[in-house]
Amino acid sequence: MKPLHILIGLALLILGCNATEKSNQFKAKKTQKTQEYDTIEIANDSLEYKIIILEIGFNSWLATQRPRGYYSQTFLENKNRILVSEYNSRVNEPSRFDPQLYPFRIDYDSRTDYGYEVNYLLYHYFLFFQQKYNQNLRY
């Protein structure tokens, strides 16, 4: 399986996530210790991709954003292509960009149809990431 992973967040996030919600397209997991940790995982075995978003506060932030269906899939794919490219270039320059903010490359192939949900969540993750960490992934 060719994973499309977004593993952003602290190593502490990995400790003990318990599943609390599921749907046909994605599973959202939450764990509560001193803070609430959000995990969103979307997988499709037939397309052989998987996207995982580990980030404190992402679910509550996402609930305040424009709803699914507001943007077209083409719009989201075009934005994601640009944002992934810039993000990955920063992963490759750890002396210029904090490797804790840019720990892993994102394997996003613009020729693959990941569907609306993956593109919607990926685009919004980038918006969240830029806002939370005061980053500007020019797009």
N, C-alpha and C positions, 0 to 999 in steps of 0.2 A: 504494500500500500504506500503510495506516495503521499506523505503527510504534508498538509499545509498548516504549519503551526505558528500560532502567535502565542508565545509564552513570555508574557510581560508581567512583571511584578517581582516581589521579593521572594526569596527562597522559602520564607515562612508560609507563604500562601499554599505551598504544596502540601503542607502538613494537614492531614485529616479533613478533606472536603467530603461532605455527606450530601447525596442527591436528595433534593426536595421537590423539584418540578421536572416534568418531562412533556415533550410534545413530539409529533411525528418528525419535525425537522431539527429540533435541537433540544438539549437538556440543559437546564440551568441548575447549578449547584451552589449552595450557600453553607458557610460554616460561621459560627459566631464564637469568638473568644473575647478579646478586649475590643476588637473592631469587627465589622462584617466584611467577609471576603466574598467576592463574586467570581464565579467561574461559569463561563458559557462555553459549551462544547457543541459543535455541529459536525456531524459525520455522515457520509454517504459512501457505503462500500462499493456501490456500482461505479461511482465516479472516482473512487480511490482518493478521497481527500478527507482531511480533518482539520478543523480550525478550533483552537482553544484560546479563550481570552481569560486570563487570570488578573483581576484588577479590583482593588478596593473601590467601591462606590460606582462601578460601571453600570450596574443594573438600575440603580436609582437615577443616575444621570441620564441614561438612555430613555427612561420614562418621561423625561422633560423635553425630548427632542421631537422633530417632525416625525409623524407616524409612517409606518411602512406603507408604501404606495405613493408617497409624496414625490419621490424621485423615480425616474425611470431606471431600469436595469442598465441601460447603455450609459446614462449619466454616471451611475455608481461605478461601473467597470472602468470608464475613462478616468475618473478621479482616483480610483484604487491603483490603476496602472502607474500613474504619476507618483502617488504617495508611497507605494511600495518601493518604487525605484529610488526615491530620495531616502527612505528609511534604510533600505539595504546599503546604499552608498555610505550612510553614517555608521552602519555596523562594520563596514570595511575600514573605517578610519578611527580606531579606538584612541588614538593620540589626540584627535580633535574633538571627538564626541564621547560622552560618558558611556562606557561599556555596560554600566548597570541600567541605563535607559535603553540602550540598543544592544541587547545580549545575543539575539538570534536573527538570522536572515529569515525573511518571509518568502516562501516558495510559491509565488503567485504567477501563474502562466496566463497572460491575457488572451490566449487562444482557447482556453478552457472555459466552458460555461459552468460556473459554480452555482448558478442560480441566484435568485433575488436575495434570499435570506443571508447567504454568506457575504455577498457584496454589500448589503445594507449594514450588517454588523461590522464588517471590516472598515467601511468608510466612517461609521460612527465611532469606532474605536480610535481611529486616527484623529478625529475631532476631539475626543475625550483626552487622548494622550497629549495633544498639543496644548490644550487648555490646562490640564492638571500639572504638566511638567514645564510649562512656559516654553514650549518648543515651536518652531515655525518650519513645517515641512512644505515649503513653498509649493503651491499648486495652482 
